Amino acid sequence: MNRVSTAAMAPSTPTAQRDQLTSAQVCDLPMDELLARVNGSLGSTGIDEPGFFGYVTVTASNRITVYTPASLGDATRDAAIRFLITQHLGLPTHLFPDVFEVTRFTIPGEVQA
């Protein structure tokens, strides 16, 4: 089973922004446009465990950063980013394989600058 983690350190994306995107749009939009629509950026993580695809952090200003292992191939990285954004927005994940598993963490009092 593949594991994907999302770390929410502040409230998630505002409802109006989330309502503007569908799962299909998250899968189809060019990456730059998708990141602009969700107020997001990309980063890499040194976590390189089998089946781990990445995580999302959220700042107090609702800016997200999607972190993926540097070792992922381009196609896998793209799918992981889109899956993590879909999860973050609370959209249906029916367009992704059922083997993905998400763990959602909220760290009280923690806000990433």
ChimeraX commands (.cxc) that place a marker at each C-alpha (Angstrom):
marker #1 position 0.00,0.00,0.00 radius 0.5
marker #1 position 1.31,3.47,-0.84 radius 0.5
marker #1 position 1.37,6.07,1.88 radius 0.5
marker #1 position 0.80,9.76,1.39 radius 0.5
marker #1 position 0.83,12.18,4.29 radius 0.5
marker #1 position -0.72,15.58,4.55 radius 0.5
marker #1 position 0.35,17.86,7.35 radius 0.5
marker #1 position -2.09,20.68,7.96 radius 0.5
marker #1 position -0.55,23.39,10.10 radius 0.5
marker #1 position -3.32,25.97,9.63 radius 0.5
marker #1 position -6.81,26.08,8.19 radius 0.5
marker #1 position -7.07,24.57,4.73 radius 0.5
marker #1 position -7.72,26.46,1.51 radius 0.5
marker #1 position -10.76,28.77,1.70 radius 0.5
marker #1 position -14.02,27.22,0.56 radius 0.5
marker #1 position -14.43,29.61,-2.39 radius 0.5
marker #1 position -11.08,28.57,-3.84 radius 0.5
marker #1 position -11.77,24.88,-3.24 radius 0.5
marker #1 position -15.20,25.16,-4.90 radius 0.5
marker #1 position -13.60,26.53,-8.06 radius 0.5
marker #1 position -11.74,23.29,-8.80 radius 0.5
marker #1 position -12.93,19.78,-9.54 radius 0.5
marker #1 position -10.96,16.56,-9.22 radius 0.5
marker #1 position -10.73,16.41,-13.01 radius 0.5
marker #1 position -9.29,19.94,-13.16 radius 0.5
marker #1 position -6.68,19.08,-10.55 radius 0.5
marker #1 position -5.66,16.16,-12.76 radius 0.5
marker #1 position -5.72,18.08,-16.05 radius 0.5
marker #1 position -4.53,21.65,-15.44 radius 0.5
marker #1 position -0.92,22.46,-16.30 radius 0.5
marker #1 position 1.09,22.25,-13.06 radius 0.5
marker #1 position 1.95,25.97,-12.98 radius 0.5
marker #1 position -1.70,26.93,-13.35 radius 0.5
marker #1 position -2.80,24.39,-10.75 radius 0.5
marker #1 position -0.27,25.68,-8.22 radius 0.5
marker #1 position -1.37,29.26,-8.86 radius 0.5
marker #1 position -5.03,28.31,-8.34 radius 0.5
marker #1 position -4.30,26.68,-4.97 radius 0.5
marker #1 position -1.74,29.28,-3.82 radius 0.5
marker #1 position 0.89,26.57,-3.80 radius 0.5
marker #1 position 4.50,25.77,-4.44 radius 0.5
marker #1 position 6.62,22.63,-4.66 radius 0.5
marker #1 position 9.46,21.36,-2.52 radius 0.5
marker #1 position 11.37,18.15,-2.06 radius 0.5
marker #1 position 11.91,16.05,1.01 radius 0.5
marker #1 position 14.73,13.76,2.04 radius 0.5
marker #1 position 12.21,11.19,3.26 radius 0.5
marker #1 position 12.79,8.26,0.95 radius 0.5
marker #1 position 10.76,5.39,2.40 radius 0.5
marker #1 position 9.17,2.78,0.13 radius 0.5
marker #1 position 5.61,3.79,-0.73 radius 0.5
marker #1 position 5.95,7.34,0.64 radius 0.5
marker #1 position 4.86,9.95,-1.92 radius 0.5
marker #1 position 4.94,13.20,0.03 radius 0.5
marker #1 position 3.10,15.67,2.20 radius 0.5
marker #1 position 1.50,19.12,2.22 radius 0.5
marker #1 position 2.11,21.97,4.65 radius 0.5
marker #1 position -0.23,24.94,5.05 radius 0.5
marker #1 position 0.79,28.36,6.35 radius 0.5
marker #1 position -1.38,30.76,8.33 radius 0.5
marker #1 position -1.97,32.67,5.07 radius 0.5
marker #1 position -3.31,29.47,3.46 radius 0.5
marker #1 position -0.28,29.05,1.21 radius 0.5
marker #1 position 0.49,25.38,0.63 radius 0.5
marker #1 position 3.74,23.64,-0.18 radius 0.5
marker #1 position 3.65,20.13,-1.61 radius 0.5
marker #1 position 6.79,18.14,-0.75 radius 0.5
marker #1 position 7.70,14.96,-2.62 radius 0.5
marker #1 position 10.78,12.72,-2.41 radius 0.5
marker #1 position 13.49,13.81,-4.83 radius 0.5
marker #1 position 13.88,10.16,-5.88 radius 0.5
marker #1 position 10.43,9.96,-7.53 radius 0.5
marker #1 position 10.29,9.78,-11.32 radius 0.5
marker #1 position 8.57,12.64,-13.13 radius 0.5
marker #1 position 5.27,10.83,-13.80 radius 0.5
marker #1 position 5.03,9.48,-10.24 radius 0.5
marker #1 position 5.89,12.88,-8.78 radius 0.5
marker #1 position 3.22,14.57,-10.92 radius 0.5
marker #1 position 0.58,12.05,-9.81 radius 0.5
marker #1 position 1.60,12.38,-6.14 radius 0.5
marker #1 position 1.40,16.19,-6.27 radius 0.5
marker #1 position -2.02,16.11,-7.89 radius 0.5
marker #1 position -3.28,13.49,-5.41 radius 0.5
marker #1 position -2.02,15.51,-2.44 radius 0.5
marker #1 position -3.69,18.67,-3.75 radius 0.5
marker #1 position -6.94,16.76,-4.33 radius 0.5
marker #1 position -6.78,15.49,-0.74 radius 0.5
marker #1 position -5.91,18.93,0.62 radius 0.5
marker #1 position -8.92,20.47,-1.14 radius 0.5
marker #1 position -11.22,17.74,0.16 radius 0.5
marker #1 position -12.19,16.69,-3.36 radius 0.5
marker #1 position -13.16,13.14,-4.37 radius 0.5
marker #1 position -10.15,10.97,-5.20 radius 0.5
marker #1 position -11.94,8.56,-7.54 radius 0.5
marker #1 position -9.55,9.43,-10.39 radius 0.5
marker #1 position -6.58,8.01,-8.46 radius 0.5
marker #1 position -5.67,4.39,-7.62 radius 0.5
marker #1 position -7.46,2.99,-4.56 radius 0.5
marker #1 position -4.15,1.83,-3.07 radius 0.5
marker #1 position -3.18,5.33,-1.90 radius 0.5
marker #1 position -3.51,5.83,1.84 radius 0.5
marker #1 position -3.56,9.26,3.47 radius 0.5
marker #1 position -2.67,10.20,7.01 radius 0.5
marker #1 position -3.71,13.71,8.00 radius 0.5
marker #1 position -1.90,15.48,10.83 radius 0.5
marker #1 position -2.81,18.77,12.43 radius 0.5
marker #1 position -0.19,20.24,14.70 radius 0.5
marker #1 position -1.89,22.59,17.19 radius 0.5
marker #1 position -0.14,25.90,17.68 radius 0.5
marker #1 position 2.34,25.22,14.88 radius 0.5
marker #1 position 2.38,27.64,11.99 radius 0.5
marker #1 position 4.98,27.58,9.28 radius 0.5
marker #1 position 6.19,31.04,8.33 radius 0.5
marker link #1:1,2 radius 0.2
marker link #1:2,3 radius 0.2
marker link #1:3,4 radius 0.2
marker link #1:4,5 radius 0.2
marker link #1:5,6 radius 0.2
marker link #1:6,7 radius 0.2
marker link #1:7,8 radius 0.2
marker link #1:8,9 radius 0.2
marker link #1:9,10 radius 0.2
marker link #1:10,11 radius 0.2
marker link #1:11,12 radius 0.2
marker link #1:12,13 radius 0.2
marker link #1:13,14 radius 0.2
marker link #1:14,15 radius 0.2
marker link #1:15,16 radius 0.2
marker link #1:16,17 radius 0.2
marker link #1:17,18 radius 0.2
marker link #1:18,19 radius 0.2
marker link #1:19,20 radius 0.2
marker link #1:20,21 radius 0.2
marker link #1:21,22 radius 0.2
marker link #1:22,23 radius 0.2
marker link #1:23,24 radius 0.2
marker link #1:24,25 radius 0.2
marker link #1:25,26 radius 0.2
marker link #1:26,27 radius 0.2
marker link #1:27,28 radius 0.2
marker link #1:28,29 radius 0.2
marker link #1:29,30 radius 0.2
marker link #1:30,31 radius 0.2
marker link #1:31,32 radius 0.2
marker link #1:32,33 radius 0.2
marker link #1:33,34 radius 0.2
marker link #1:34,35 radius 0.2
marker link #1:35,36 radius 0.2
marker link #1:36,37 radius 0.2
marker link #1:37,38 radius 0.2
marker link #1:38,39 radius 0.2
marker link #1:39,40 radius 0.2
marker link #1:40,41 radius 0.2
marker link #1:41,42 radius 0.2
marker link #1:42,43 radius 0.2
marker link #1:43,44 radius 0.2
marker link #1:44,45 radius 0.2
marker link #1:45,46 radius 0.2
marker link #1:46,47 radius 0.2
marker link #1:47,48 radius 0.2
marker link #1:48,49 radius 0.2
marker link #1:49,50 radius 0.2
marker link #1:50,51 radius 0.2
marker link #1:51,52 radius 0.2
marker link #1:52,53 radius 0.2
marker link #1:53,54 radius 0.2
marker link #1:54,55 radius 0.2
marker link #1:55,56 radius 0.2
marker link #1:56,57 radius 0.2
marker link #1:57,58 radius 0.2
marker link #1:58,59 radius 0.2
marker link #1:59,60 radius 0.2
marker link #1:60,61 radius 0.2
marker link #1:61,62 radius 0.2
marker link #1:62,63 radius 0.2
marker link #1:63,64 radius 0.2
marker link #1:64,65 radius 0.2
marker link #1:65,66 radius 0.2
marker link #1:66,67 radius 0.2
marker link #1:67,68 radius 0.2
marker link #1:68,69 radius 0.2
marker link #1:69,70 radius 0.2
marker link #1:70,71 radius 0.2
marker link #1:71,72 radius 0.2
marker link #1:72,73 radius 0.2
marker link #1:73,74 radius 0.2
marker link #1:74,75 radius 0.2
marker link #1:75,76 radius 0.2
marker link #1:76,77 radius 0.2
marker link #1:77,78 radius 0.2
marker link #1:78,79 radius 0.2
marker link #1:79,80 radius 0.2
marker link #1:80,81 radius 0.2
marker link #1:81,82 radius 0.2
marker link #1:82,83 radius 0.2
marker link #1:83,84 radius 0.2
marker link #1:84,85 radius 0.2
marker link #1:85,86 radius 0.2
marker link #1:86,87 radius 0.2
marker link #1:87,88 radius 0.2
marker link #1:88,89 radius 0.2
marker link #1:89,90 radius 0.2
marker link #1:90,91 radius 0.2
marker link #1:91,92 radius 0.2
marker link #1:92,93 radius 0.2
marker link #1:93,94 radius 0.2
marker link #1:94,95 radius 0.2
marker link #1:95,96 radius 0.2
marker link #1:96,97 radius 0.2
marker link #1:97,98 radius 0.2
marker link #1:98,99 radius 0.2
marker link #1:99,100 radius 0.2
marker link #1:100,101 radius 0.2
marker link #1:101,102 radius 0.2
marker link #1:102,103 radius 0.2
marker link #1:103,104 radius 0.2
marker link #1:104,105 radius 0.2
marker link #1:105,106 radius 0.2
marker link #1:106,107 radius 0.2
marker link #1:107,108 radius 0.2
marker link #1:108,109 radius 0.2
marker link #1:109,110 radius 0.2
marker link #1:110,111 radius 0.2
marker link #1:111,112 radius 0.2
marker link #1:112,113 radius 0.2
view
